[in-house]
């Protein structure tokens, strides 16, 4: 779920700054970079900063709850 939040935030930032995008495997690299405590990753840090700077992001999982069921629909 946190990965989804980060992905949406990065997408929003890149769209607003006229960037062309990023590769999803870049997010996996963020998880590989560990802090000095060997538990916290760069991905954790980025998500903490995102949630601190944008409190509305806390509600994003609730707002996206219907996306997965909708994706399973066949028309």
DAFENLIN-V53553 format. One record per pair of residues at least 24 apart in sequence whose ideal C-beta (glycine too) atoms are under 10 Angstrom apart, sorted by the first residue. I is the first residue (numbers start at 1). J is the second residue. Records with the same first field share a line. If there is no record, write none. Layout:
I: J  J
This chain:
1: 60  61  64
2: 43  44  46  47  48  50  51  61
3: 27  28  30  31  43  47
4: 60  61  64  67
5: 46  47  50  51  54  57  58  60  61  64
6: 30  43  46  47  50  57
8: 50  57  60  64
9: 46  47  49  50  51  53  54  57  60
10: 46  50
12: 54  57
13: 50
